[in-house]
Amino acid sequence: MSRSLTHTRIPASTADLVDRQLTKTLLKLDFGLKLDLPDDRLCPPVPVRWNYIRWIQDLLATTNDSYTDLHDPHREVLGLDIGVGASCIYSLLACASAPGWRMLGSDVDQHSLDYARRNVEANDLQTRIKLALTTTDSPLIPLDKMGIEDLSFCMCNPPFYSSATEMSAAYGSKAMPPSAVCTGSENEMICPGGDVGFVTRIIEESLVLREHVQWYSSMLGRLVSVHQVVAKLKEHGITNFAVTNLKAGQKTRRWAVAWSFRGFRPANGVARHGELVQAILPFTTEWTVALPDVSTDEAGDKVNATMKELSLKWHWRANLNAGVAFAKENVWSRAARRKRKFEQLNQNPDAAVGSDDDSEDDEDFAIAVKITCKDDEVHIRWLQGQDITLWESFCGMLRRAIGARETGKDTRMEE
């Protein structure tokens, strides 16, 4: 009887050659990129790396002051890849897919950095990708050394294991050899504390740098690591974070976590992307309420009338049945409305309500939301703000004011 193909083991050397050729071919065909890899460093599978870049693009697209939620490949973006490796694949993919992007890259391994530079030069990207050698004791986000003040994002594919014993145990527990053959050097595979230890260092640096980087992020190799990283973010009071499942393949699973100290909130499908468990989800940034017996125009009129009664900045576009509101505080509570009415009647009867004054700086507002009416639903999107209670209160107020019933609210973030 012939041996089943499902149990045929491919020699590691052969599988490694196949993986390397596949990576080079995909990069050439899909992105026009050339790649040279040493035999003693990791060969990066393209799909999961590209998924990570695409997710970063979506994070930036849905958290900018234009509030368009659209990816602009020509938007000026500066990113940092912590640990570029010999392939420099993240920087290459980022620059190949978005002409407005520039990348910085660091690595502690001179051998890997030499190959990374070759790959940058082979693709004529020297003016857009800058690489630097660091040490294990250097800051992971060395803004001062690189001579810059701010980054759009940083990303990382850290070593997953804390020791050779842990790595051997992880691979030994698999019924079949891993789909990606391990040819990495020790610094690519192992570091103190594994991926959680590495990302903890990034979190600690982010607590100092804060808004100097819009989005801090890292890939993680195990779901238990995601749980631990999310718990650490919550411990430090960081509520503006996002999680994705990168869909690495049928056998391999990878995740990424990102967090920000700025107030711009990502779209719900970006913040909670892919197949995820409830415990690691951030708070929802979108609500949908139903108005089943009301036309789109009638719903828009209800929303517009409600917002005009409040003391906030409100921009309404009737032709789109959509508007954006900015508020410096809770101006919709009963107490706030009574106070406003008292001021109008007794102090300044001519005071404007629902001001459209563009002279104010949006950065001073505690919350910004976009409201869109379509078909028989009103969709509310949290654009900006740090106060989850304020966001939840706004949604509840609008739902009650327009007489709608809730249809699309996700479960509250677990503490």
N, C-alpha and C positions, 0 to 999 in steps of 0.2 A: 504494500500500500504506500502511495506517495505521501511525503510529509506535507502537512497543511501549511500553506503560505502564510497564514496568520501567525504562525509561530516561528517563521524563519527569521533568524537574527542576521542583520547586515553588519559586517565588520566595521568597527568604529572608524578606521581610516577611510574606508569606502564611503560610509555615511557622511563623514566630515567633508569629503571632496564634493559629494552631491549637494550638501547644504551650501557650501561656499559657491558653487557654480550657480545654484538656484538664486541665491541672494544677488550675485553679480548680474545675472540675466534680468531679474525683476527690476532692479534699479536702473539698468540700461533701457529696458523697454518702456517702463512706466514713467520714469523721471529723467531719462537722458543722462544719468550719472555713471561715472566710472569709479570702480572700487578696487583697491589693492589691499589684501589682507595677509598678515604673517600667519604661519602655521601654528604658532604657539599663543594666539590670542583668540578671544571669542568671535564667532561668526554670528552676526545679528540677523535673525529672521526679520524680513521686511514688514509683514502685515501688522504685527503688534507695535512696532516702532512707528509705523505710519498712523495707526489708530491713536497713539499717544499724541503725535503732532496735531492731528485733526482735532482732537479734544481740546488741546491748548488753543487752537485757532477759534474754536467755538466759545471757549471761556472768554477770550479777549473780545470776540465779536459781540457777545451779549452783556458785556460789562464795560461800556465806554460811554462818554458823555453825549454821543449822538443818539443813543437809545434806539438804534435801528435794528439791532439783533442780526445784522448781516455781516458776513465776513468780507472784508475789503483787503485783497491781497497786496494792494499798493500802500496800505496804511503803514507808517513807520513804526516798527517794532524792534526792540532789542532784547534778546533772550540770552540766557546762560545755561549751558549744558555742563553739569557737574560730573566730571569723569567721562570725557568724550570717547575714550577707548581708541583702539587703532583704526576703527572704521570711520569715526566721526559722523556716524549715520544720522543722528538727530539734526545736527547743524546742516548737513547736506540736504536732507529732506525738507527742512524748514525753508532754506533759501531757494531750493528748486521749485517749491510750490507757491511761494509768496515773494514777488520781486521787491516788496518794501521791507522785508525782514533782514535784520543783521543778527549774527550770533557770536557769542563769546564761548570759549570752551576751556576747560581745565582738566588736568590729569596729573597724578603723582608718579606716573611711569613714563620715563623718557623714551623707552622703546615704542610704547603705544603712541606717544605724542609725535614721534618721528613719522610713523605711518599715517597718522591723522593729517599731518601737514602735507604729506605727499598726496593724499586724497583731496585735500582742499585745492592744492595747486593743479592737480590733474583735471579739476573741474572749473578752473579759472575763477575761483571764489575767494581769492586772497583779500580782496577789498571788503568783503562782507563777512568773513569768518576770521576771527582772531583767536589764537590759542596761546595758553600759558601753562608752564610747569609749576606745580605747587608741591607742598609737602603734606605728610599726614597730620602735621601739627598746624598747618595753615587754616585760616577761615575757609569754609566751604563756599562762601559768597564774598569773595575779596574785592568789594567795590573800590576801596581805596587803592589797592595794588593795581587794579585795572583802570584807574583814573576816571571812574564814572560815578554819578550820583544816584541814578535811578535805572531800574530794569522793568521791562514789561512783564517778564516772568523768569523763573528759573526751573529747570527740570533735572531729573536724575534717574538713573537706572542703577541703584546701589547694589553692592554685594549682598546676596540674600542670606548668607550663613555666617554664624558666629565662630565656627571652628571647622577643621577638616573632618572631625568626628561627626558633627551635625550634618555636614554635606554628604558624607558617605552613607549615613543612616537614611537621609532623604532619598538618595538615588537607589539605595539597597532595598527600600520598601516598595519600589515599583515592580509590577509584574513583568513589564517589558522595559527595555532601555528607553531613556528619555528621547523625545523626538528631536530635540536639539542637542547634538553631541557636545559634551563638555570638553572644550580644549582651552579653557580660560586659564590665565595665570592666577596665582593666589590672591593678589590684590583685587582682581575682578570678581572673585567668588566669595571671599571671606573678609570680614572686618569685625571689630569688637561690637557685640550686640546684634550682629546681622543687620538686616534691612531696617528693623525698628530702631536699633542703636544709631544707625546712620541718619535716618530721618529725624530722630530726636535731636541730633546736632543741628539739623537745618531748622527745626522748630525753635531751638534756643537762640540761634542767630536771628531768626525772623522776629523774635520778641524785642530785639534791639534795633534792627533795621526797619521793621514795621512797614510803613507806606513807601519806603524807598524801592520796594519790589511790589508790583501789583499782585501777582500770583506766584506763590511758592508752591512747588509740586514735586512729587516723586512717584515712581513706579514701586509696586510692592509685589512680592512673589507668592504670598500666602494670605488667605482670608483672615487668619488669626492675627497677622500683622496689621491688616487694615483696621480691625477692631481696636488694637492697641494704639495705633496712631490717632484714630478718631477720638478715643478716650483722652489722649494727651492734649489734643486740641481743645476739647471741652474743659479739661482741667484748667487751661489757661484762659478760658472765657472767649475762645475763638469760635464764633457761631457762623461766620461767613466762609463755609467750606464746600467742596464738591467732591464727589466720588464717582468713579467709572469702572466698569468691567471692560477690559480692553479686547476681549474676544481673541485670545491668542491662537486658538485652534481647538480641535475636539478633545485633545488630551491635556494640553497645557492651559492653565488659567493665570491671568495676570490682572492686577488692579492698579489704579492710580488715585492718589488723593491730592487735592490742591486746597490752599487756604489763602485768605486775603484780609488785610487790615483796612482796606478801603471799603466804602459803603456800597459800591456797585454790586448788585445781586445778579448772578447768572440765571438764565432761563432754566425752568424746572427740568427740562429734558437734558440739560447739560450738567446741572448740579447733581442729578440723580440718574446717571446714564448707564444703561445696560442692565443686566440681571444682578440685582443686589438684594441683600437681606435687610430687613427693616431696621435692625439695630445700628447700622452704619449710615443711614440716610440723614442728610441735612434737612432742615426745615423747608417745607414747600415754599416756592416763590410765585406760585400761580394758583388762583382760585377761579372756578367757573360756577356761575349761578344761572338758573333757568328762568325764563319768562315765556312759558309755552303758549299763552294766549295773546301775546303782544308782538307786533311787527318790529322789524329791526329799527325803523325810523321812530316808532313810538318808544322803544326801549332807549334809544339815543336821547330822545327828548326828556325822558325821565331821569337819566343819568346827568344830562347837562343841567337840568333844573335843580337837581339835588346838589351838585357841586357848586353851582353859582350861589347857593344860599350859605356856603361855608366861607370862612375867612382864610382862604388859601389862594395860591397861584394856580390858575386853571387855564389850559389851552385846549379848546374844543374845535375839531374839524368836522363840521356837519356832513360834508360830502363823503367822509370816510367812516362816519359814526364812531369816531375814536377821539380820545383826549388824554392829556397828560396833566397830572396834578402834583403840586409840590406844597408841603406843609412844614412849618418849623416846629410844630407841636401838635398835640391832639386838639383840634379845633372843632371836632364833631360831637364831643361828649355833651350831655345836657348842661353841665356846668359851664362849658366853654361857650355854648350857644346862648345861654342866659346872660353871661357876661358880655358877649358881643352885642346882644340886643339892648342891654342896659347902656352900654357906651354909645350906641347909635342914638338912642332916645334922649339921653341926658347930657352927653358930652359933645358928640360930634354927629348930629343927625345926617350929615351929608357924606359920612364915611362910606367908602366903596366896599362892596362885598364881592368875594370871588375875583380878586384883582388879577389882571393880566400884565402887571408891571414887569417889564423885562430888565429893569435896572438892578434887580436883586441878584445876588450870586447864588446859583443852585447849590453850591457846596455847603451853604449855611443851612440847608433844609434837613430836617430829621427824617423825612420820608418822601419818596417820589414813586408814583404809580402810573401805569398806563392802563386805560380802560377802553375796551373794544366791544362794540355790539355787533353781533352777527347771527343771522337766523333767529333762533329763539333763546339765545344765550348772551350773557354778559361776562366777558373774560377780563380778569384783573391780574395784572402782571406787576410784581414788586421789582422796581428798577433800582432803587437806592435806599439805604438806611441800615442802621445797626440794631434797631429796637424791634425784636420779634413781636412783643406785645402790642406795639403801636401798629404794626402791619396787620396783625390778626384783628385788632379793634376796628381798623379802617374797613376791612372786608366785611365784618359783621354789620357795621353801620350801613354800608352801601346796600347790602343784601336786604336789610330791614326797610331802608328808605324807599327802595324801588319795588318792594313787595315780591321779591324773588325767593326761590328756594335753592338751597345749595346742592350742587351736583358733582363737583370735582375737587373737593378739598382732600388732601392727603393727611394721613395720621400725623399728629404732632410729634416733633422730634423727641425721642426718649432722652431723659436726663441721665 
